[in-house]
Amino acid sequence: IVYLLLSRGGPLGSWGLLVTPTAMVLAQTNLVLPVIAALTRQLVGDSLRDGGDQLRSMGAGPMACALLMLLHDRWAVLTILIAAFGRAIAEVGAVMIVGGNIAGVTRVMTTSIALETSKGDLPLAMALGIVLLAVVGVVNLFIGFAQRGHGSALAGVR
């Protein structure tokens, strides 16, 4: 969809965004928004069922309800963001289509892994894969430390 929008014959073709980092961000956003929307919809439904009536009975308006539920379910929101991050970091196809995999401009780690594998340079592809796994591992460690650091705040939180 992003390719069709940004190609020369597309409605946004005159902007010249195809094979740019902006196009890659648009493609990634297009991929993760459905994940975020579906998981957020489930979280909001569960939160409203569990505590929405109680908050409204105490006089909380819609904005106050939303903020209190967000605070209460902050770790579930973090889980949603982690799922979106996982979806985005693993993507190869959409980024390669709209970005063009141009060295120094639109080449990212996942497209480099695909390129090196197709060229037969398996040691480099494996090294890049290990670096990518290390980046994801560091992000997960950071999130784990953040959750442990707020362990007492997690009592009773989903």
DOMARTI-373954 format. One record per residue: residue in three letters; x, y, z of N, C-alpha, C in turn. Coordinates in pm, whole numbers, plus 32768, in hexadecimal, padded with zeros to 4 digits. Layout:
<sites>
@resn->Ala	n_x->X	n_y->Y	n_z->Z	ca_x->X	ca_y->Y	ca_z->Z	c_x->X	c_y->Y	c_z->Z
...
</sites>
This chain:
<sites>
@resn->Ile	n_x->8053	n_y->7F89	n_z->8000	ca_x->8000	ca_y->8000	ca_z->8000	c_x->8058	c_y->807D	c_z->8000
@resn->Val	n_x->80BD	n_y->807D	n_z->8055	ca_x->8116	ca_y->80F2	ca_z->805D	c_x->815E	c_y->8105	c_z->7FD8
@resn->Tyr	n_x->8189	n_y->8096	n_z->7F9A	ca_x->81CD	ca_y->809F	ca_z->7F19	c_x->8170	c_y->80DD	c_z->7EB0
@resn->Leu	n_x->80F4	n_y->80AF	n_z->7EAD	ca_x->8094	ca_y->80E5	ca_z->7E4C	c_x->8079	c_y->8179	c_z->7E64
@resn->Leu	n_x->8072	n_y->81A1	n_z->7EE1	ca_x->805B	ca_y->822E	ca_z->7F00	c_x->80D1	c_y->8286	c_z->7ED7
@resn->Leu	n_x->814A	n_y->8252	n_z->7EEB	ca_x->81C2	ca_y->82A5	ca_z->7ED7	c_x->8201	c_y->8297	c_z->7E4D
@resn->Ser	n_x->81D7	n_y->8234	n_z->7DFE	ca_x->8212	ca_y->8224	ca_z->7D79	c_x->81EC	c_y->829B	c_z->7D21
@resn->Arg	n_x->8234	n_y->82AD	n_z->7CB3	ca_x->8220	ca_y->8323	ca_z->7C5E	c_x->8190	c_y->8333	c_z->7C2F
@resn->Gly	n_x->814D	n_y->82C4	n_z->7C14	ca_x->80C3	ca_y->82CB	ca_z->7BE6	c_x->805F	c_y->82D2	c_z->7C58
@resn->Gly	n_x->808E	n_y->82CA	n_z->7CD3	ca_x->8036	ca_y->82CC	ca_z->7D47	c_x->8010	c_y->8359	c_z->7D71
@resn->Pro	n_x->7FAF	n_y->8363	n_z->7DCA	ca_x->7F7F	ca_y->83E7	ca_z->7DF4	c_x->7FE9	c_y->843D	c_z->7E3A
@resn->Leu	n_x->804B	n_y->83FE	n_z->7E79	ca_x->80B3	ca_y->844A	ca_z->7EBE	c_x->8139	c_y->8442	c_z->7E75
@resn->Gly	n_x->8137	n_y->8415	n_z->7DF9	ca_x->81B2	ca_y->8405	ca_z->7DAB	c_x->81FE	c_y->8486	c_z->7D95
@resn->Ser	n_x->81B7	n_y->84F5	n_z->7D8D	ca_x->81FB	ca_y->8575	ca_z->7D75	c_x->8251	c_y->85A1	c_z->7DEB
@resn->Trp	n_x->823D	n_y->8565	n_z->7E5E	ca_x->828C	ca_y->8588	ca_z->7ED4	c_x->8318	c_y->854C	c_z->7ECD
@resn->Gly	n_x->832D	n_y->84E8	n_z->7E79	ca_x->83B1	ca_y->84AC	ca_z->7E69	c_x->83E4	c_y->8462	c_z->7EE4
@resn->Leu	n_x->838C	n_y->841E	n_z->7F29	ca_x->83B3	ca_y->83DB	ca_z->7FA5	c_x->83DB	c_y->8348	c_z->7F93
@resn->Leu	n_x->83BE	n_y->830F	n_z->7F1F	ca_x->83E2	ca_y->8283	ca_z->7F0A	c_x->847A	c_y->8273	c_z->7F11
@resn->Val	n_x->84A9	n_y->8206	n_z->7F45	ca_x->8535	ca_y->81E6	ca_z->7F60	c_x->8579	c_y->8250	c_z->7FB8
@resn->Thr	n_x->8532	n_y->827A	n_z->8021	ca_x->8568	ca_y->82D4	ca_z->8086	c_x->854D	c_y->8298	c_z->8110
@resn->Pro	n_x->8597	n_y->82C4	n_z->8173	ca_x->8579	ca_y->8296	ca_z->81FB	c_x->84EA	c_y->82B6	c_z->8228
@resn->Thr	n_x->84B2	n_y->8324	n_z->81F7	ca_x->8428	ca_y->8348	ca_z->8219	c_x->83C8	c_y->82DD	c_z->81E9
@resn->Ala	n_x->83DD	n_y->82AA	n_z->8171	ca_x->8388	ca_y->823F	ca_z->813C	c_x->8394	c_y->81C2	c_z->8192
@resn->Met	n_x->840C	n_y->81A8	n_z->81C2	ca_x->8421	ca_y->8133	ca_z->8217	c_x->83D5	c_y->8142	c_z->829B
@resn->Val	n_x->83D8	n_y->81BA	n_z->82D4	ca_x->838E	ca_y->81D3	ca_z->8350	c_x->82F8	c_y->81C3	c_z->8338
@resn->Leu	n_x->82C7	n_y->81F6	n_z->82C8	ca_x->8239	ca_y->81E6	ca_z->82A8	c_x->8213	c_y->8153	c_z->8298
@resn->Ala	n_x->8268	n_y->8104	n_z->8258	ca_x->824D	ca_y->8076	ca_z->8248	c_x->824C	c_y->802E	c_z->82CF
@resn->Gln	n_x->82AD	n_y->804D	n_z->8323	ca_x->82B4	ca_y->800F	ca_z->83A8	c_x->8239	c_y->8036	c_z->83FA
@resn->Thr	n_x->8212	n_y->80B4	n_z->83F2	ca_x->819C	ca_y->80E2	ca_z->843B	c_x->8120	c_y->8098	c_z->840B
@resn->Asn	n_x->8116	n_y->8086	n_z->8389	ca_x->80A5	ca_y->803E	ca_z->834F	c_x->80A2	c_y->7FAD	c_z->837F
@resn->Leu	n_x->8114	n_y->7F74	n_z->839D	ca_x->811A	ca_y->7EEA	ca_z->83CC	c_x->80FA	c_y->7EDC	c_z->8460
@resn->Val	n_x->8126	n_y->7F3A	n_z->84B2	ca_x->8113	ca_y->7F2B	ca_z->8543	c_x->8090	c_y->7F65	c_z->8576
@resn->Leu	n_x->8053	n_y->7FC2	n_z->852F	ca_x->7FD6	ca_y->7FFB	ca_z->8560	c_x->7F67	c_y->7F94	c_z->8575
@resn->Pro	n_x->7F53	n_y->7F34	n_z->851C	ca_x->7EEB	ca_y->7ECF	ca_z->8538	c_x->7F08	c_y->7E7D	c_z->85B6
@resn->Val	n_x->7F86	n_y->7E5F	n_z->85CF	ca_x->7FAA	ca_y->7E15	ca_z->8648	c_x->7F8A	c_y->7E69	c_z->86C3
@resn->Ile	n_x->7FB4	n_y->7EE7	n_z->86C0	ca_x->7F9A	ca_y->7F40	ca_z->8731	c_x->7F04	c_y->7F53	c_z->8745
@resn->Ala	n_x->7EBB	n_y->7F68	n_z->86D8	ca_x->7E2A	ca_y->7F80	ca_z->86E2	c_x->7DE1	c_y->7F07	c_z->871D
@resn->Ala	n_x->7E01	n_y->7E90	n_z->86ED	ca_x->7DBC	ca_y->7E18	ca_z->871D	c_x->7DDA	c_y->7DFE	c_z->87B1
@resn->Leu	n_x->7E58	n_y->7E06	n_z->87D6	ca_x->7E7C	ca_y->7DED	ca_z->8861	c_x->7E48	c_y->7E5A	c_z->88BE
@resn->Thr	n_x->7E4A	n_y->7ED7	n_z->8890	ca_x->7E16	ca_y->7F44	ca_z->88E1	c_x->7D7F	c_y->7F38	c_z->88F2
@resn->Arg	n_x->7D3A	n_y->7F12	n_z->8888	ca_x->7CA9	ca_y->7EFE	ca_z->8891	c_x->7C88	c_y->7E95	c_z->88FA
@resn->Gln	n_x->7CD3	n_y->7E28	n_z->88FD	ca_x->7CBD	ca_y->7DBF	ca_z->8960	c_x->7CD9	c_y->7DF4	c_z->89ED
@resn->Leu	n_x->7D44	n_y->7E3D	n_z->89FD	ca_x->7D69	ca_y->7E74	ca_z->8A80	c_x->7CFF	c_y->7ED6	c_z->8AB2
@resn->Val	n_x->7CD2	n_y->7F2F	n_z->8A5B	ca_x->7C6C	ca_y->7F91	ca_z->8A83	c_x->7BEB	c_y->7F4B	c_z->8AA9
@resn->Gly	n_x->7BC3	n_y->7EE8	n_z->8A5B	ca_x->7B49	ca_y->7E9D	ca_z->8A7C	c_x->7B53	c_y->7E5A	c_z->8B03
@resn->Asp	n_x->7BC4	n_y->7E1A	n_z->8B1D	ca_x->7BD8	ca_y->7DD9	ca_z->8B9F	c_x->7BDA	c_y->7E3E	c_z->8C11
@resn->Ser	n_x->7C1D	n_y->7EAE	n_z->8BFC	ca_x->7C26	ca_y->7F15	ca_z->8C64	c_x->7B9E	c_y->7F51	c_z->8C83
@resn->Leu	n_x->7B50	n_y->7F6D	n_z->8C1B	ca_x->7ACA	ca_y->7FA4	ca_z->8C31	c_x->7A72	c_y->7F41	c_z->8C7B
@resn->Arg	n_x->7A7D	n_y->7EC2	n_z->8C58	ca_x->7A2D	ca_y->7E5B	ca_z->8C9B	c_x->7A56	c_y->7E4E	c_z->8D2D
@resn->Asp	n_x->7AD8	n_y->7E57	n_z->8D48	ca_x->7B09	ca_y->7E42	ca_z->8DD1	c_x->7AF4	c_y->7EBB	c_z->8E2C
@resn->Gly	n_x->7B02	n_y->7F34	n_z->8DF8	ca_x->7AFD	ca_y->7FA6	ca_z->8E53	c_x->7AB9	c_y->8022	c_z->8E1E
@resn->Gly	n_x->7A84	n_y->801C	n_z->8DA7	ca_x->7A46	ca_y->8093	ca_z->8D6C	c_x->79CF	c_y->80C6	c_z->8DB9
@resn->Asp	n_x->7976	n_y->806C	n_z->8DE2	ca_x->78FF	ca_y->8095	ca_z->8E2D	c_x->7925	c_y->80D2	c_z->8EB3
@resn->Gln	n_x->7987	n_y->8098	n_z->8EF4	ca_x->79B2	ca_y->80CB	ca_z->8F76	c_x->79EA	c_y->8159	c_z->8F68
@resn->Leu	n_x->7A3B	n_y->8170	n_z->8F04	ca_x->7A74	ca_y->81F5	ca_z->8EF0	c_x->7A07	c_y->825B	c_z->8ECF
@resn->Arg	n_x->79A9	n_y->8233	n_z->8E7A	ca_x->793D	ca_y->828F	ca_z->8E56	c_x->78E3	c_y->82AC	c_z->8ECE
@resn->Ser	n_x->78CC	n_y->8248	n_z->8F23	ca_x->7877	ca_y->825E	ca_z->8F98	c_x->78B9	c_y->82BD	c_z->8FFC
@resn->Met	n_x->793D	n_y->82C7	n_z->8FF7	ca_x->7983	ca_y->8326	ca_z->9050	c_x->7990	c_y->83AF	c_z->900F
@resn->Gly	n_x->7951	n_y->83C1	n_z->8F9C	ca_x->794E	ca_y->8444	ca_z->8F5D	c_x->79BF	c_y->8460	c_z->8EFC
@resn->Ala	n_x->7A0B	n_y->83FC	n_z->8ED8	ca_x->7A79	ca_y->8411	ca_z->8E79	c_x->7A41	c_y->8424	c_z->8DED
@resn->Gly	n_x->7A72	n_y->848A	n_z->8DA9	ca_x->7A49	ca_y->84A3	ca_z->8D20	c_x->7A94	c_y->8446	c_z->8CC0
@resn->Pro	n_x->7A75	n_y->844E	n_z->8C40	ca_x->7AB5	ca_y->83F5	ca_z->8BDF	c_x->7B4E	c_y->8401	c_z->8BDB
@resn->Met	n_x->7B81	n_y->847C	n_z->8BE4	ca_x->7C12	ca_y->848F	ca_z->8BDF	c_x->7C54	c_y->8458	c_z->8C5E
@resn->Ala	n_x->7C17	n_y->8471	n_z->8CD1	ca_x->7C4D	ca_y->843D	ca_z->8D4F	c_x->7C4A	c_y->83A5	c_z->8D4F
@resn->Cys	n_x->7BDD	n_y->836A	n_z->8D1C	ca_x->7BD4	ca_y->82D7	ca_z->8D12	c_x->7C44	c_y->82A1	c_z->8CBB
@resn->Ala	n_x->7C59	n_y->82E1	n_z->8C49	ca_x->7CC0	ca_y->82B3	ca_z->8BEC	c_x->7D4B	c_y->82BB	c_z->8C2C
@resn->Leu	n_x->7D68	n_y->832A	n_z->8C6F	ca_x->7DEC	ca_y->833A	ca_z->8CAD	c_x->7E01	c_y->82D9	c_z->8D20
@resn->Leu	n_x->7D9A	n_y->82C4	n_z->8D72	ca_x->7DA7	ca_y->8266	ca_z->8DE2	c_x->7DB8	c_y->81D7	c_z->8DB0
@resn->Met	n_x->7D6D	n_y->81B3	n_z->8D48	ca_x->7D7B	ca_y->812C	ca_z->8D0F	c_x->7E04	c_y->811A	c_z->8CCE
@resn->Leu	n_x->7E35	n_y->8182	n_z->8C8E	ca_x->7EBA	ca_y->817C	ca_z->8C52	c_x->7F24	c_y->8169	c_z->8CBD
@resn->Leu	n_x->7F16	n_y->81B0	n_z->8D2C	ca_x->7F74	ca_y->81A1	ca_z->8D9A	c_x->7F6B	c_y->8115	c_z->8DD7
@resn->His	n_x->7EF1	n_y->80E5	n_z->8DE9	ca_x->7EDE	ca_y->8060	ca_z->8E24	c_x->7F14	c_y->7FF2	c_z->8DCA
@resn->Asp	n_x->7F00	n_y->8000	n_z->8D49	ca_x->7F28	ca_y->7F97	ca_z->8CEA	c_x->7FA7	c_y->7FBB	c_z->8C9F
@resn->Arg	n_x->8000	n_y->8007	n_z->8CDE	ca_x->8078	ca_y->8036	ca_z->8C99	c_x->80D1	c_y->7FC4	c_z->8C68
@resn->Trp	n_x->80D5	n_y->7F55	n_z->8CB0	ca_x->812A	ca_y->7EE7	ca_z->8C84	c_x->80EB	c_y->7E9D	c_z->8C0E
@resn->Ala	n_x->8067	n_y->7E9B	n_z->8C09	ca_x->8024	ca_y->7E62	ca_z->8B94	c_x->803C	c_y->7EBA	c_z->8B1A
@resn->Val	n_x->803C	n_y->7F3D	n_z->8B2E	ca_x->805B	ca_y->7F9A	ca_z->8AC0	c_x->80EA	c_y->7F85	c_z->8A92
@resn->Leu	n_x->8145	n_y->7F71	n_z->8AEF	ca_x->81D0	ca_y->7F55	ca_z->8ACC	c_x->81DA	c_y->7ED3	c_z->8A7B
@resn->Thr	n_x->818B	n_y->7E70	n_z->8AA1	ca_x->8189	ca_y->7DF2	ca_z->8A57	c_x->8159	c_y->7E08	c_z->89C7
@resn->Ile	n_x->80F6	n_y->7E5D	n_z->89B7	ca_x->80C5	ca_y->7E7E	ca_z->8930	c_x->8135	c_y->7EC0	c_z->88DF
@resn->Leu	n_x->817C	n_y->7F1B	n_z->891C	ca_x->81EA	ca_y->7F5E	ca_z->88D6	c_x->825B	c_y->7EFD	c_z->88B4
@resn->Ile	n_x->8274	n_y->7E9D	n_z->890D	ca_x->82DB	ca_y->7E38	ca_z->88F1	c_x->82B1	c_y->7DE2	c_z->887A
@resn->Ala	n_x->8231	n_y->7DBD	n_z->8875	ca_x->81FF	ca_y->7D6E	ca_z->8803	c_x->820E	c_y->7DBC	c_z->8781
@resn->Ala	n_x->81F0	n_y->7E3D	n_z->8784	ca_x->81FF	ca_y->7E90	ca_z->870D	c_x->8292	c_y->7E9C	c_z->86E6
@resn->Phe	n_x->82E9	n_y->7EAC	n_z->8748	ca_x->8379	ca_y->7EB3	ca_z->872E	c_x->83A8	c_y->7E31	c_z->86ED
@resn->Gly	n_x->837C	n_y->7DC0	n_z->8721	ca_x->83A2	ca_y->7D3F	ca_z->86E8	c_x->8375	c_y->7D30	c_z->8658
@resn->Arg	n_x->82FD	n_y->7D5F	n_z->863C	ca_x->82C9	ca_y->7D58	ca_z->85B3	c_x->831B	c_y->7DB2	c_z->8556
@resn->Ala	n_x->833D	n_y->7E27	n_z->8586	ca_x->8386	ca_y->7E86	ca_z->8532	c_x->8417	c_y->7E5C	c_z->851C
@resn->Ile	n_x->8458	n_y->7E2B	n_z->8585	ca_x->84E8	ca_y->7E0D	ca_z->8579	c_x->8500	c_y->7D92	c_z->8522
@resn->Ala	n_x->849D	n_y->7D3C	n_z->8515	ca_x->84AF	ca_y->7CC2	ca_z->84C8	c_x->8487	c_y->7CD2	c_z->8435
@resn->Glu	n_x->8452	n_y->7D46	n_z->8411	ca_x->841E	ca_y->7D59	ca_z->838A	c_x->848D	c_y->7D6A	c_z->8323
@resn->Val	n_x->847F	n_y->7D24	n_z->82B4	ca_x->84DE	ca_y->7D2F	ca_z->8246	c_x->8498	c_y->7D5F	c_z->81C7
@resn->Gly	n_x->842B	n_y->7D1E	n_z->81A5	ca_x->83EC	ca_y->7D32	ca_z->8123	c_x->83BE	c_y->7DBF	c_z->8107
@resn->Ala	n_x->836D	n_y->7DF6	n_z->815E	ca_x->8336	ca_y->7E7C	ca_z->8146	c_x->83A3	c_y->7EE5	c_z->8140
@resn->Val	n_x->8405	n_y->7ED8	n_z->8198	ca_x->8473	ca_y->7F39	ca_z->819A	c_x->84C5	c_y->7F2F	c_z->811A
@resn->Met	n_x->84D8	n_y->7EB5	n_z->80EA	ca_x->8526	ca_y->7EA4	ca_z->806F	c_x->84D9	c_y->7ED9	c_z->7FF7
@resn->Ile	n_x->8455	n_y->7EC7	n_z->7FF6	ca_x->8404	ca_y->7EF4	ca_z->7F85	c_x->8403	c_y->7F8C	c_z->7F7B
@resn->Val	n_x->83E5	n_y->7FD0	n_z->7FE9	ca_x->83D9	ca_y->8062	ca_z->7FE1	c_x->845E	c_y->80AA	c_z->7FF5
@resn->Gly	n_x->84C0	n_y->8066	n_z->8032	ca_x->8541	ca_y->80A6	ca_z->804B	c_x->85A8	c_y->808E	c_z->7FE0
@resn->Gly	n_x->859B	n_y->801F	n_z->7F99	ca_x->85F7	ca_y->8002	ca_z->7F2D	c_x->867A	c_y->7FC4	c_z->7F57
@resn->Asn	n_x->8694	n_y->7FB8	n_z->7FD9	ca_x->870E	ca_y->7F79	ca_z->800C	c_x->878B	c_y->7FBC	c_z->7FD3
@resn->Ile	n_x->878E	n_y->803F	n_z->7FD2	ca_x->87FD	ca_y->808C	ca_z->7F9B	c_x->8868	c_y->809C	c_z->8008
@resn->Ala	n_x->88E1	n_y->8070	n_z->7FE9	ca_x->894E	ca_y->8076	ca_z->804B	c_x->8965	c_y->8104	c_z->807B
@resn->Gly	n_x->896D	n_y->8115	n_z->80FE	ca_x->8987	ca_y->8197	ca_z->8139	c_x->8910	c_y->81F3	c_z->8141
@resn->Val	n_x->88A0	n_y->81CB	n_z->8107	ca_x->882A	ca_y->8222	ca_z->8108	c_x->87B4	c_y->81DA	c_z->8148
@resn->Thr	n_x->878B	n_y->816A	n_z->810C	ca_x->8713	ca_y->8125	ca_z->813D	c_x->872E	c_y->8094	c_z->8162
@resn->Arg	n_x->87AB	n_y->806D	n_z->816B	ca_x->87C9	ca_y->7FE3	ca_z->8192	c_x->87C8	c_y->7FDA	c_z->822A
@resn->Val	n_x->8778	n_y->7F7E	n_z->825C	ca_x->8770	ca_y->7F66	ca_z->82EC	c_x->87A4	c_y->7EDA	c_z->8308
@resn->Met	n_x->87AC	n_y->7EB7	n_z->8386	ca_x->87ED	ca_y->7E38	ca_z->83AA	c_x->87A3	c_y->7DBF	c_z->8370
@resn->Thr	n_x->871F	n_y->7DBF	n_z->8375	ca_x->86D7	ca_y->7D4A	ca_z->8342	c_x->86E6	c_y->7D3B	c_z->82AB
@resn->Thr	n_x->86E5	n_y->7DAB	n_z->8263	ca_x->86F8	ca_y->7DA0	ca_z->81D2	c_x->8788	c_y->7D7C	c_z->81B0
@resn->Ser	n_x->87E6	n_y->7DA7	n_z->8203	ca_x->8872	ca_y->7D7F	ca_z->81EF	c_x->8883	c_y->7CE9	c_z->8202
@resn->Ile	n_x->883F	n_y->7CB2	n_z->8265	ca_x->8845	ca_y->7C21	ca_z->827C	c_x->880F	c_y->7BD8	c_z->8202
@resn->Ala	n_x->879C	n_y->7C05	n_z->81CE	ca_x->8762	ca_y->7BC5	ca_z->8158	c_x->87BE	c_y->7BD1	c_z->80DF
@resn->Leu	n_x->87FA	n_y->7C47	n_z->80CC	ca_x->8854	ca_y->7C5C	ca_z->805B	c_x->88CF	c_y->7C04	c_z->8064
@resn->Glu	n_x->890E	n_y->7C01	n_z->80D9	ca_x->8988	ca_y->7BB1	ca_z->80E8	c_x->896B	c_y->7B1C	c_z->80DB
@resn->Thr	n_x->88F8	n_y->7AF1	n_z->810A	ca_x->88D2	ca_y->7A64	ca_z->80FA	c_x->88BF	c_y->7A43	c_z->8066
@resn->Ser	n_x->887D	n_y->7A9C	n_z->801C	ca_x->8867	ca_y->7A82	ca_z->7F8E	c_x->88E9	c_y->7A87	c_z->7F3E
@resn->Lys	n_x->894C	n_y->7AD6	n_z->7F6C	ca_x->89CF	ca_y->7ADB	ca_z->7F2A	c_x->8A25	c_y->7A63	c_z->7F4F
@resn->Gly	n_x->89FD	n_y->7A1A	n_z->7FB6	ca_x->8A4A	ca_y->79A6	ca_z->7FE0	c_x->8AB1	c_y->79C3	c_z->804C
@resn->Asp	n_x->8AB0	n_y->7A3B	n_z->8081	ca_x->8B0E	ca_y->7A60	ca_z->80EB	c_x->8ACF	c_y->7A3F	c_z->8172
@resn->Leu	n_x->8AC7	n_y->79BD	n_z->818E	ca_x->8A84	ca_y->7990	ca_z->8207	c_x->8AC8	c_y->79BB	c_z->8289
@resn->Pro	n_x->8B4E	n_y->79BF	n_z->8290	ca_x->8B8A	ca_y->79EF	ca_z->830E	c_x->8B61	c_y->7A7F	c_z->8331
@resn->Leu	n_x->8B5E	n_y->7AD7	n_z->82CD	ca_x->8B34	ca_y->7B61	ca_z->82E8	c_x->8AA0	c_y->7B66	c_z->830D
@resn->Ala	n_x->8A4F	n_y->7B19	n_z->82C7	ca_x->89C0	ca_y->7B14	ca_z->82E7	c_x->89AA	c_y->7AE3	c_z->8375
@resn->Met	n_x->89F5	n_y->7A7C	n_z->839D	ca_x->89E9	ca_y->7A48	ca_z->8426	c_x->8A17	c_y->7AB0	c_z->848B
@resn->Ala	n_x->8A83	n_y->7AF5	n_z->846E	ca_x->8AB5	ca_y->7B5D	ca_z->84CA	c_x->8A4E	c_y->7BCC	c_z->84DB
@resn->Leu	n_x->8A12	n_y->7BF7	n_z->846C	ca_x->89AA	ca_y->7C5D	ca_z->8474	c_x->8931	c_y->7C2C	c_z->84C3
@resn->Gly	n_x->890F	n_y->7BAD	n_z->84AF	ca_x->88A0	ca_y->7B72	ca_z->84FA	c_x->88BC	c_y->7B6F	c_z->858F
@resn->Ile	n_x->8937	n_y->7B4F	n_z->85B3	ca_x->895D	ca_y->7B4E	ca_z->8641	c_x->8957	c_y->7BDB	c_z->867B
@resn->Val	n_x->8983	n_y->7C3E	n_z->862E	ca_x->897B	ca_y->7CC8	ca_z->865D	c_x->88E9	c_y->7CF1	c_z->8670
@resn->Leu	n_x->8894	n_y->7CCC	n_z->8612	ca_x->8805	ca_y->7CEB	ca_z->861E	c_x->87C9	c_y->7CA9	c_z->8699
@resn->Leu	n_x->87EB	n_y->7C2B	n_z->86B0	ca_x->87BC	ca_y->7BE7	ca_z->8729	c_x->87F0	c_y->7C2B	c_z->87A7
@resn->Ala	n_x->886B	n_y->7C5A	n_z->87A3	ca_x->88A3	ca_y->7CA0	ca_z->8817	c_x->8858	c_y->7D22	c_z->8833
@resn->Val	n_x->8836	n_y->7D6B	n_z->87C9	ca_x->87E9	ca_y->7DE7	ca_z->87DB	c_x->8763	c_y->7DC9	c_z->881C
@resn->Val	n_x->871E	n_y->7D65	n_z->87E8	ca_x->869C	ca_y->7D3E	ca_z->8821	c_x->86AE	c_y->7D0D	c_z->88B0
@resn->Gly	n_x->8718	n_y->7CC3	n_z->88CA	ca_x->8733	ca_y->7C93	ca_z->8951	c_x->874A	c_y->7D05	c_z->89B2
@resn->Val	n_x->8794	n_y->7D6B	n_z->8988	ca_x->87AD	ca_y->7DDF	ca_z->89DF	c_x->872A	c_y->7E28	c_z->89FC
@resn->Val	n_x->86D6	n_y->7E38	n_z->8998	ca_x->8654	ca_y->7E78	ca_z->89AE	c_x->8602	c_y->7E28	c_z->8A12
@resn->Asn	n_x->85FF	n_y->7DA4	n_z->8A02	ca_x->85B5	ca_y->7D4F	ca_z->8A60	c_x->85EF	c_y->7D54	c_z->8AEC
@resn->Leu	n_x->8673	n_y->7D57	n_z->8AF8	ca_x->86B1	ca_y->7D63	ca_z->8B7C	c_x->868C	c_y->7DE8	c_z->8BBE
@resn->Phe	n_x->868F	n_y->7E52	n_z->8B71	ca_x->866A	ca_y->7ED5	ca_z->8BA6	c_x->85DB	c_y->7ED4	c_z->8BDB
@resn->Ile	n_x->8581	n_y->7E98	n_z->8B8E	ca_x->84F5	ca_y->7E90	ca_z->8BB8	c_x->84E8	c_y->7E39	c_z->8C35
@resn->Gly	n_x->8531	n_y->7DCB	n_z->8C38	ca_x->852D	ca_y->7D74	ca_z->8CAE	c_x->855F	c_y->7DBA	c_z->8D2A
@resn->Phe	n_x->85CC	n_y->7E06	n_z->8D1E	ca_x->8600	ca_y->7E51	ca_z->8D91	c_x->859C	c_y->7EBC	c_z->8DBD
@resn->Ala	n_x->855C	n_y->7EFC	n_z->8D5D	ca_x->84F9	ca_y->7F63	ca_z->8D7F	c_x->8484	c_y->7F25	c_z->8DCC
@resn->Gln	n_x->8459	n_y->7EAF	n_z->8DA1	ca_x->83EB	ca_y->7E6D	ca_z->8DE8	c_x->8415	c_y->7E40	c_z->8E72
@resn->Arg	n_x->848D	n_y->7E0B	n_z->8E80	ca_x->84BD	ca_y->7DE0	ca_z->8F04	c_x->84D0	c_y->7E58	c_z->8F61
@resn->Gly	n_x->84FD	n_y->7EC6	n_z->8F2A	ca_x->8512	ca_y->7F3E	ca_z->8F7A	c_x->8491	c_y->7F77	c_z->8FB1
@resn->His	n_x->8423	n_y->7F58	n_z->8F6F	ca_x->83A0	ca_y->7F86	ca_z->8F9D	c_x->834B	c_y->7F11	c_z->8FCB
@resn->Gly	n_x->838B	n_y->7EA9	n_z->8FFD	ca_x->8344	ca_y->7E30	ca_z->9025	c_x->82D8	c_y->7E48	c_z->908B
@resn->Ser	n_x->82F0	n_y->7E9F	n_z->90ED	ca_x->828A	ca_y->7EB9	ca_z->9152	c_x->8212	c_y->7F00	c_z->9116
@resn->Ala	n_x->8227	n_y->7F4B	n_z->90AB	ca_x->81B8	ca_y->7F90	ca_z->906A	c_x->8165	c_y->7F31	c_z->9016
@resn->Leu	n_x->8198	n_y->7EB8	n_z->9001	ca_x->8150	ca_y->7E58	ca_z->8FAE	c_x->80EA	c_y->7E07	c_z->8FFC
@resn->Ala	n_x->80E7	n_y->7E14	n_z->907E	ca_x->8089	ca_y->7DC5	ca_z->90CE	c_x->7FFB	c_y->7DE4	c_z->90A2
@resn->Gly	n_x->7FB4	n_y->7D7E	n_z->9078	ca_x->7F2A	ca_y->7D8E	ca_z->904E	c_x->7F19	c_y->7DBF	c_z->8FC0
@resn->Val	n_x->7F85	n_y->7DDA	n_z->8F7B	ca_x->7F7D	ca_y->7E0A	ca_z->8EF1	c_x->7F8A	c_y->7D95	c_z->8E93
@resn->Arg	n_x->7F38	n_y->7D96	n_z->8E2A	ca_x->7F3E	ca_y->7D2A	ca_z->8DC8	c_x->7FBF	c_y->7D2D	c_z->8D7E
</sites>
